[in-house]
């Protein structure tokens, strides 16, 4: 009377990038989860209705980079890469934005934080022999740049 669900190995999980089962606690799955949270936060920023075109473009960039592991041809167009290449890290004060209850800024800051964590998990993945040829420097570099770009957009420090 054994149920198949009782005997299922929950320590392993299917990884689409490798087309194989790997440890369920692997950084790859943590990366995927963080990116889903980042994309959901960007969706909340879109829902605010403010700067819709800019926010949708950020969402598009995040989705393109998210697809890069399983589809290496999924890369940013030149104009988007150029935008991100000019988004250097800067420290800006969040308190003013947050004390005003700015929903879009809050959602963008959440997306930024999730994406920062996703980058950390990607770097750990790249150190793993199974992923060293799948996780590209391109992906890590532009995901980090997009994170900074999102932070700047959230604070209103936009590079024009």
C-alpha positions as CSV (number, residue, x, y, z in Angstrom):
1,X,0.0,0.0,0.0
2,X,2.9,2.3,-0.6
3,X,2.2,5.7,-2.2
4,X,4.6,6.8,-4.9
5,X,4.8,10.2,-3.3
6,X,6.2,8.6,-0.1
7,X,9.1,7.0,-2.0
8,X,10.0,10.0,-4.2
9,X,13.5,11.3,-3.7
10,X,13.0,14.9,-2.6
11,X,16.7,15.6,-2.4
12,X,17.0,15.6,-6.2
13,X,15.3,17.9,-8.7
14,X,15.3,18.1,-12.5
15,X,17.5,20.8,-13.9
16,X,16.5,21.9,-17.4
17,X,19.9,23.5,-18.1
18,X,21.7,20.2,-17.6
19,X,18.8,17.9,-18.6
20,X,19.5,15.9,-15.5
21,X,18.5,15.5,-11.9
22,X,20.8,17.4,-9.4
23,X,20.7,18.2,-5.7
24,X,17.5,20.1,-4.9
25,X,19.4,22.6,-2.8
26,X,21.9,23.5,-5.6
27,X,22.6,27.2,-6.2
28,X,21.0,26.8,-9.6
29,X,17.5,26.4,-8.1
30,X,18.2,29.3,-5.7
31,X,19.2,31.4,-8.7
32,X,15.9,30.4,-10.4
33,X,13.9,31.3,-7.3
34,X,15.5,34.7,-6.9
35,X,15.0,35.5,-10.5
36,X,11.3,34.6,-10.3
37,X,11.0,36.9,-7.3
38,X,12.8,39.7,-9.2
39,X,10.5,39.3,-12.2
40,X,7.4,39.2,-9.9
41,X,8.7,42.5,-8.3
42,X,9.1,44.0,-11.7
43,X,5.5,43.0,-12.5
44,X,4.4,44.9,-9.4
45,X,6.4,47.9,-10.6
46,X,4.5,47.7,-13.9
47,X,1.2,47.5,-12.0
48,X,2.0,50.9,-10.4
49,X,1.4,52.4,-13.9
50,X,4.3,54.8,-13.5
51,X,7.0,55.1,-16.2
52,X,5.4,52.0,-17.9
53,X,7.6,51.9,-21.0
54,X,10.8,52.1,-18.9
55,X,9.6,49.5,-16.4
56,X,8.5,47.1,-19.2
57,X,11.8,47.5,-20.8
58,X,13.5,46.5,-17.6
59,X,11.2,43.5,-17.3
60,X,12.1,42.5,-20.8
61,X,15.8,42.8,-20.1
62,X,15.4,40.6,-16.9
63,X,13.4,38.0,-18.9
64,X,16.0,37.9,-21.7
65,X,18.8,37.3,-19.2
66,X,16.7,34.8,-17.3
67,X,16.3,32.8,-20.5
68,X,20.1,32.9,-21.3
69,X,21.1,29.7,-19.4
70,X,18.7,27.5,-21.3
71,X,18.9,29.6,-24.5
72,X,22.4,31.0,-25.0
73,X,21.1,33.0,-28.0
74,X,18.9,35.0,-25.7
75,X,21.0,38.1,-25.4
76,X,20.3,41.8,-25.0
77,X,20.1,44.0,-28.0
78,X,22.9,46.5,-28.5
79,X,20.8,49.5,-27.3
80,X,19.9,47.8,-24.0
81,X,23.5,46.6,-23.4
82,X,24.7,50.2,-24.0
83,X,22.2,51.4,-21.4
84,X,23.4,48.9,-18.9
85,X,27.1,49.6,-19.5
86,X,26.5,53.2,-18.3
87,X,24.8,52.1,-15.1
88,X,27.7,52.3,-12.7
89,X,27.1,51.5,-9.0
90,X,26.3,54.5,-6.9
91,X,25.1,54.8,-3.3
92,X,21.8,56.6,-3.1
93,X,19.6,57.1,0.0
94,X,16.5,55.0,-0.1
95,X,14.9,56.4,3.0
96,X,13.3,59.4,1.3
97,X,11.6,57.3,-1.4
98,X,10.4,54.6,1.1
99,X,9.0,57.2,3.6
100,X,6.8,58.5,0.9
101,X,5.3,55.1,0.3
102,X,6.4,54.9,-3.3
103,X,5.0,51.5,-4.5
104,X,7.0,51.5,-7.8
105,X,10.2,52.3,-6.1
106,X,9.6,49.7,-3.4
107,X,8.9,47.0,-6.1
108,X,12.0,48.0,-8.0
109,X,14.2,47.9,-4.9
110,X,12.8,44.4,-4.2
111,X,13.7,43.4,-7.7
112,X,17.2,44.8,-7.3
113,X,17.7,42.9,-4.0
114,X,16.4,39.6,-5.5
115,X,18.6,40.1,-8.5
116,X,21.7,40.8,-6.4
117,X,21.1,37.4,-4.6
118,X,20.5,35.7,-8.0
119,X,24.0,37.0,-9.1
120,X,25.6,35.5,-6.0
121,X,24.0,32.1,-6.8
122,X,25.1,32.3,-10.4
123,X,28.7,32.9,-9.4
124,X,28.5,29.8,-7.1
125,X,27.0,27.8,-10.0
126,X,29.8,28.9,-12.3
127,X,32.3,27.4,-9.9
128,X,30.5,24.0,-10.2
129,X,32.1,21.8,-12.8
130,X,28.6,20.9,-14.2
131,X,27.8,24.5,-14.9
132,X,31.1,26.1,-15.8
133,X,30.4,26.1,-19.5
134,X,26.7,27.0,-19.1
135,X,26.9,30.0,-16.9
136,X,28.6,32.7,-18.9
137,X,30.5,35.8,-17.8
138,X,28.1,37.7,-20.1
139,X,25.1,36.6,-18.0
140,X,26.7,37.4,-14.7
141,X,28.0,40.7,-15.9
142,X,24.8,42.0,-17.4
143,X,22.6,40.6,-14.6
144,X,24.7,42.6,-12.2
145,X,24.5,45.7,-14.4
146,X,20.8,45.3,-14.7
147,X,20.5,45.1,-10.9
148,X,22.4,48.4,-10.5
149,X,20.2,49.9,-13.3
150,X,17.1,48.9,-11.5
151,X,18.3,50.4,-8.2
152,X,19.0,53.7,-9.9
153,X,15.6,53.7,-11.6
154,X,14.0,53.0,-8.2
155,X,15.7,56.0,-6.6
156,X,15.0,58.2,-9.6
157,X,18.7,58.6,-10.5
158,X,18.2,57.8,-14.1
159,X,21.0,58.0,-16.7
160,X,19.7,59.7,-19.8
